[in-house]
């Protein structure tokens, strides 16, 4: 019997395990009996989100683990990949969310769960403390990004993950149009 491979999808800010990419990956992983697929529900609070993710990943070690992070999930994934020396696929990753999320200071609502919450300066500071500059071991990363991302500047990801394997597609969107066409590339990257 093959050794289990723990595949984590790390959703973005204001998202949930019900996102389109999370569900698509769940269906694809279901066809691979040795893959144990997990999508932790991460709160808006960065310190709590990282603690949940660290605990979930640590519980799977020393078995093989791979991470896929979308948007803010790419930012969190980078921190965890560096901490535990894990491979990470980044999908339109947030690179400087402590700048981007200033627009969210105050009252917000999660579009999937309906949860209402207050995003504060303390949360911005927590994000600054999680920033990894520069990344180490470029072989650990695969960047998937689209130039048409309407939320994030794709060039920030290209620059931060310079030297890493990159797939940069013209056009697209923040949701990463045609994500399903890259599933085989992702599974190959993880050797599963």
Secondary structure, DSSP 8 states (H G I E B T S, - for coil): ----EEEEEE--TT--TTSHHHHHHHHHHHT-TTEEEE-----S-HHHHHHHHHHHHHTTTTSEEEEEEETHHHHHHHHHHHHHT-EEEEES--S-HHHHGGGG-EEEE-TTT--EEEE-HHHHHHHHHH--SS-S-GGGEEEEEETT-SSS-HHHHHHHTTTSEEEEESS--TT-TTGGGGHHHHHHHTT-
